[in-house]
Amino acid sequence: MAKRDYYEVLGVSRDADEGEIKKAYRRVAMKHHPDRNPDNPEAEEKFKEASEAYEVLADGEKRAAYDQYGHEGVSGAGGFSGAGTAGFADIFGDVFGDIFGGGRARGGPAPGADLRYDLELTLEDAARGTQTKIRVPTLINCGECAGSGARKGTSPSACDTCHGAGQIRRSQGFFSVQQTCPKCRGRGSIVLDPCNKCYGRGRVEEQKTLSVKVPAGVDTGDRIRLSGEGEAGPDGGPPGDLYVQILVKEHPIFQRDGANLYCEVPISFADAALGGELEVPTLDGRVKLKIPPESQTGKLFRMRGKGVVPVRGGPQGDLLCRIVVETPVNLNATQKELLKQFQDSLSNQKHSPQHTSWYEGVKKFFEGLTS
């Protein structure tokens, strides 16, 4: 029977990139894997077909030959005999290693884990930038054994199960699976005489004090990466990174929205009606805010360039002040009488346009209900 087109087997277009091809192969191979389809010759055949297609299309040279000459251009490259078998084993370990606990052996010890530190800042420090010191609990390479885990003067021994490879290969029917060595857990070596300080782990706990430079304009959710300040890797591996997560504390006056700042400014009834000038705070000091006569509560005043400079660049934000007309409290008898006289003087509806329009709307609403 004639072989199917490899692109058709994997269900990808002829211009698919390497990532698309690997993803497609994984999907098809998982669907027809013999372990999922026992005693199903058709599924086994489709699994072999997909693996053969992937072996060719994942290799740049083989794919070029296939694109130009078809199956004849890669005859002997696919299948499960000779070089094809070894190629398939590598493919299987690479794509399914995370499922079966195996994977292709990697050179050198694994890197250490990344760490996270939550750093709380005031709005002022976040806007202007600051430098601060933090203490971080972490794992560092043991100084006694230089991270090897073996007693000083000795060294780890090669694992007699994987012979130092860290991986073992097991045959399962017509294919082989590469897995992490269960004895050394992928290290390739075993500590027979452990270090007295780290007890063979190669790492010890320590509190590190680090200086963190916080750039101006950071906000909650931003991260600062300190390369190489994470945990030391096992078996002397390179350290991970430390990520400083920014959390800006609530401010008693300002609320931040991106580069802009918002604040509420309480003003008296008289200032709202007659107008006036008052001082308002900014991150750079006090400034004058002019209130025009007849200002209503909720009116926004924009003070350009009094916000925050974004950490990723761009123009400085603005400060938006929302005025809130405050009702006077604790009035004495004289003040109440004066207000009563003032209220009586407002006989003309033109003094309260919003009040008048609102009641007109209410009147029409009720008339509509009764009609």
WOPERA-V162590 format. One record per backbone hydrogen bond with DSSP energy under -0.5 kcal/mol. CO is the residue of the C=O (numbers start at 1). NH is the residue of the N-H. E is the energy in kcal/mol with one decimal. If there is no record, write none. Layout:
<<CO | NH | E> <CO | NH | E>>
This chain:
<<5 | 9 | -2.3> <6 | 10 | -1.8> <7 | 11 | -1.2> <7 | 12 | -2.2> <13 | 16 | -1.6> <17 | 21 | -2.1> <18 | 22 | -2.4> <19 | 23 | -2.3> <20 | 24 | -2.3> <21 | 25 | -2.5> <22 | 26 | -2.4> <23 | 27 | -1.9> <24 | 28 | -2.5> <25 | 29 | -3.2> <26 | 30 | -2.3> <27 | 31 | -1.6> <28 | 32 | -1.9> <29 | 33 | -0.6> <30 | 33 | -0.6> <33 | 36 | -1.3> <33 | 37 | -1.2> <37 | 40 | -1.1> <40 | 44 | -2.1> <41 | 45 | -2.2> <42 | 46 | -2.1> <43 | 47 | -2.3> <44 | 48 | -2.2> <45 | 49 | -2.4> <46 | 50 | -2.5> <47 | 51 | -2.2> <48 | 52 | -2.4> <49 | 53 | -2.2> <50 | 54 | -2.5> <51 | 55 | -2.3> <52 | 56 | -1.4> <53 | 57 | -2.7> <54 | 58 | -2.4> <56 | 59 | -1.0> <58 | 60 | -0.6> <59 | 63 | -2.9> <60 | 64 | -2.1> <61 | 65 | -2.1> <62 | 66 | -2.5> <63 | 67 | -2.9> <64 | 68 | -1.5> <65 | 69 | -2.9> <66 | 70 | -2.5> <69 | 72 | -0.7> <70 | 73 | -1.1> <71 | 74 | -1.0> <72 | 75 | -1.0> <74 | 77 | -2.6> <74 | 78 | -0.8> <81 | 84 | -1.6> <82 | 85 | -1.0> <82 | 86 | -0.9> <83 | 87 | -2.2> <84 | 88 | -2.3> <85 | 89 | -2.1> <86 | 90 | -1.9> <87 | 91 | -2.1> <88 | 92 | -3.1> <89 | 93 | -2.3> <90 | 94 | -2.1> <91 | 95 | -2.6> <92 | 96 | -2.6> <93 | 97 | -0.8> <96 | 99 | -1.2> <96 | 100 | -2.1> <97 | 101 | -0.9> <97 | 102 | -0.8> <101 | 180 | -1.3> <113 | 231 | -2.1> <115 | 243 | -3.1> <117 | 119 | -0.6> <117 | 245 | -2.8> <118 | 120 | -0.6> <119 | 247 | -2.4> <121 | 249 | -3.0> <122 | 126 | -2.4> <123 | 127 | -2.4> <124 | 128 | -2.4> <125 | 129 | -2.3> <126 | 217 | -2.1> <126 | 218 | -1.0> <130 | 214 | -3.3> <132 | 212 | -3.7> <134 | 136 | -0.5> <134 | 210 | -2.9> <136 | 208 | -2.9> <138 | 206 | -2.5> <139 | 232 | -2.8> <140 | 204 | -2.4> <142 | 146 | -1.1> <142 | 147 | -0.9> <145 | 148 | -1.6> <149 | 195 | -2.2> <151 | 154 | -2.6> <157 | 190 | -3.3> <159 | 163 | -1.2> <162 | 165 | -1.3> <166 | 181 | -2.2> <168 | 170 | -0.5> <168 | 179 | -3.2> <170 | 177 | -3.5> <172 | 175 | -1.4> <175 | 172 | -3.3> <177 | 170 | -3.0> <177 | 179 | -0.5> <178 | 103 | -1.0> <179 | 168 | -2.9> <181 | 185 | -1.4> <181 | 186 | -0.6> <184 | 187 | -1.3> <188 | 159 | -2.1> <190 | 157 | -2.8> <190 | 192 | -0.8> <193 | 151 | -3.5> <195 | 199 | -1.4> <198 | 201 | -1.5> <202 | 142 | -2.3> <204 | 140 | -2.7> <206 | 138 | -2.7> <206 | 208 | -0.7> <208 | 136 | -3.0> <208 | 210 | -0.6> <210 | 134 | -2.7> <210 | 212 | -0.5> <211 | 213 | -0.5> <212 | 132 | -2.4> <212 | 214 | -0.7> <213 | 215 | -0.6> <214 | 130 | -1.7> <215 | 218 | -1.1> <217 | 311 | -1.0> <219 | 222 | -2.2> <222 | 246 | -2.8> <224 | 226 | -0.5> <224 | 244 | -3.2> <225 | 227 | -0.7> <226 | 229 | -1.6> <226 | 242 | -2.2> <231 | 240 | -2.3> <233 | 236 | -0.8> <234 | 237 | -1.1> <237 | 233 | -1.5> <238 | 112 | -2.7> <240 | 230 | -2.6> <241 | 115 | -2.7> <242 | 226 | -3.4> <242 | 244 | -0.6> <243 | 117 | -2.5> <243 | 245 | -0.8> <244 | 224 | -2.1> <245 | 119 | -3.3> <246 | 221 | -2.4> <247 | 121 | -2.3> <247 | 249 | -0.5> <254 | 251 | -0.6> <255 | 262 | -2.7> <257 | 260 | -1.8> <259 | 308 | -3.0> <260 | 257 | -2.7> <261 | 320 | -3.1> <262 | 255 | -2.3> <263 | 322 | -2.9> <264 | 266 | -0.6> <265 | 324 | -2.2> <267 | 326 | -3.0> <268 | 272 | -2.2> <269 | 273 | -1.9> <270 | 274 | -3.1> <271 | 275 | -2.0> <272 | 295 | -2.0> <273 | 294 | -1.0> <276 | 291 | -3.4> <278 | 289 | -3.1> <280 | 287 | -2.3> <282 | 285 | -1.3> <285 | 282 | -1.4> <287 | 280 | -2.8> <289 | 278 | -2.2> <289 | 291 | -0.6> <290 | 292 | -0.6> <291 | 276 | -2.4> <292 | 295 | -0.7> <296 | 299 | -1.6> <299 | 323 | -2.3> <301 | 303 | -0.5> <301 | 321 | -3.0> <302 | 304 | -0.7> <303 | 306 | -1.3> <303 | 319 | -2.2> <306 | 283 | -0.5> <308 | 310 | -0.6> <308 | 317 | -2.1> <310 | 313 | -1.5> <317 | 307 | -2.5> <318 | 261 | -2.7> <318 | 320 | -0.5> <319 | 303 | -3.2> <319 | 321 | -0.6> <320 | 263 | -2.0> <320 | 322 | -0.6> <321 | 301 | -2.5> <321 | 323 | -0.6> <322 | 265 | -2.8> <323 | 298 | -3.5> <324 | 267 | -2.3> <326 | 269 | -0.6> <332 | 336 | -2.3> <333 | 337 | -2.3> <334 | 338 | -2.3> <335 | 339 | -2.2> <336 | 340 | -2.2> <337 | 341 | -2.4> <338 | 342 | -2.3> <339 | 343 | -2.8> <340 | 344 | -2.4> <341 | 345 | -1.3> <342 | 346 | -0.6> <343 | 346 | -1.1> <345 | 347 | -1.5> <348 | 351 | -1.5> <349 | 352 | -1.5> <352 | 356 | -2.5> <353 | 357 | -2.4> <354 | 358 | -2.3> <355 | 359 | -2.0> <356 | 360 | -2.0> <357 | 361 | -1.9> <358 | 362 | -2.1> <359 | 363 | -2.4> <360 | 364 | -2.0> <361 | 365 | -1.9> <362 | 366 | -2.2> <363 | 367 | -2.0> <364 | 368 | -1.9> <365 | 369 | -1.3> <366 | 370 | -1.5> <367 | 371 | -1.0>>
